[in-house]
Amino acid sequence: MRFGSRYTSSCGNVVIAESPINWVTSARYLGVYLESSVRFKCSFANNKAKFFKAFNNIFGKVGRNASEDREEVLFALIETKCLPILFYGVEACPTNSSVRQSFEFIL
């Protein structure tokens, strides 16, 4: 995977211990998905999918008919269990306005 102005340029094959290493357009490193681009770029699509999976799991258990007492518990669960999944690795990656807007749309 390459970053920079020549990220689309073809490269020779790299072989380590007689095993070729494939060129890819995205890779996962420490739970953060990096994308090949002109600038250093991260993808948060997997974070969003995992967030919605966790949210739907919690919301499915509580249901639509939550009383006012349960609403506070529901919000606390979402805040402590779901939001860390969504925002994992955001500090390490540069975010532009479209990424920030996509996060605001979720919340």
C-alpha positions as CSV (number, residue, x, y, z in Angstrom):
1,M,0.0,0.0,0.0
2,R,1.3,3.4,-0.8
3,F,0.5,7.0,0.2
4,G,1.4,10.1,-1.8
5,S,1.2,11.4,-5.3
6,R,2.4,8.1,-6.8
7,Y,0.0,5.9,-4.9
8,T,-1.5,4.6,-8.1
9,S,1.8,3.8,-9.8
10,S,2.5,0.2,-10.3
11,C,5.4,-1.4,-8.4
12,G,7.4,-4.5,-8.7
13,N,6.5,-7.5,-6.7
14,V,8.0,-7.9,-3.3
15,V,9.0,-11.4,-2.2
16,I,9.9,-12.5,1.3
17,A,11.0,-16.1,2.0
18,E,9.7,-17.0,-1.5
19,S,6.2,-15.7,-0.7
20,P,5.0,-12.8,-2.7
21,I,3.4,-9.9,-0.8
22,N,0.3,-8.5,-2.5
23,W,-0.3,-4.8,-3.1
24,V,-3.6,-3.7,-1.5
25,T,-5.6,-0.5,-1.4
26,S,-6.6,-0.8,2.3
27,A,-5.1,-2.5,5.3
28,R,-6.0,-2.9,9.0
29,Y,-3.3,-1.9,11.5
30,L,-4.0,-1.9,15.2
31,G,-7.8,-1.9,14.5
32,V,-7.6,1.2,12.3
33,Y,-8.3,0.8,8.5
34,L,-5.8,2.7,6.4
35,E,-6.6,3.5,2.7
36,S,-4.2,4.1,-0.1
37,S,-4.5,7.7,-1.2
38,V,-2.7,10.9,-2.1
39,R,-2.8,11.8,1.6
40,F,-2.7,9.7,4.7
41,K,-6.3,8.5,5.0
42,C,-8.3,6.2,7.3
43,S,-11.6,4.5,6.7
44,F,-14.3,4.5,9.5
45,A,-16.9,2.3,7.6
46,N,-16.1,-0.7,9.8
47,N,-16.3,1.4,13.0
48,K,-19.8,2.6,11.9
49,A,-21.0,-0.9,11.1
50,K,-19.8,-2.2,14.5
51,F,-21.4,0.8,16.2
52,F,-24.8,0.1,14.6
53,K,-24.4,-3.6,15.4
54,A,-23.8,-2.8,19.1
55,F,-26.5,-0.2,19.2
56,N,-29.1,-2.5,17.6
57,N,-28.1,-5.2,20.0
58,I,-28.7,-3.0,23.0
59,F,-31.9,-1.4,21.6
60,G,-33.3,-4.8,20.7
61,K,-33.0,-6.0,24.3
62,V,-34.7,-2.9,25.7
63,G,-37.2,-2.4,23.0
64,R,-39.3,0.6,22.0
65,N,-41.4,0.7,25.2
66,A,-38.7,1.9,27.6
67,S,-39.9,3.9,30.5
68,E,-38.3,7.2,31.5
69,D,-36.2,5.3,34.1
70,R,-34.9,2.9,31.4
71,E,-34.1,5.7,29.0
72,E,-31.3,7.0,31.2
73,V,-29.9,3.5,31.4
74,L,-30.2,3.1,27.7
75,F,-28.3,6.3,27.0
76,A,-25.6,5.3,29.5
77,L,-25.2,2.0,27.8
78,I,-24.9,3.5,24.4
79,E,-22.4,6.1,25.7
80,T,-20.2,3.5,27.4
81,K,-20.5,0.6,25.0
82,C,-21.2,2.0,21.5
83,L,-19.5,5.4,21.3
84,P,-16.0,4.0,22.0
85,I,-16.5,1.5,19.1
86,L,-17.4,4.4,16.8
87,F,-14.6,6.7,17.8
88,Y,-11.8,4.1,18.0
89,G,-8.7,5.4,16.3
90,V,-10.1,8.8,15.4
91,E,-7.3,10.5,17.3
92,A,-4.6,8.8,15.2
93,C,-6.2,9.7,11.8
94,P,-6.6,13.0,10.1
95,T,-10.3,13.9,9.7
96,N,-11.7,16.3,7.1
97,S,-15.1,17.9,7.2
98,S,-16.9,15.1,5.4
99,V,-15.7,12.5,8.0
100,R,-16.7,14.8,10.8
101,Q,-20.1,15.4,9.2
102,S,-20.6,11.6,8.8
103,F,-20.0,11.2,12.5
104,E,-22.5,14.0,13.3
105,F,-25.1,12.3,11.1
106,I,-24.8,9.1,13.2
107,L,-25.2,11.0,16.5
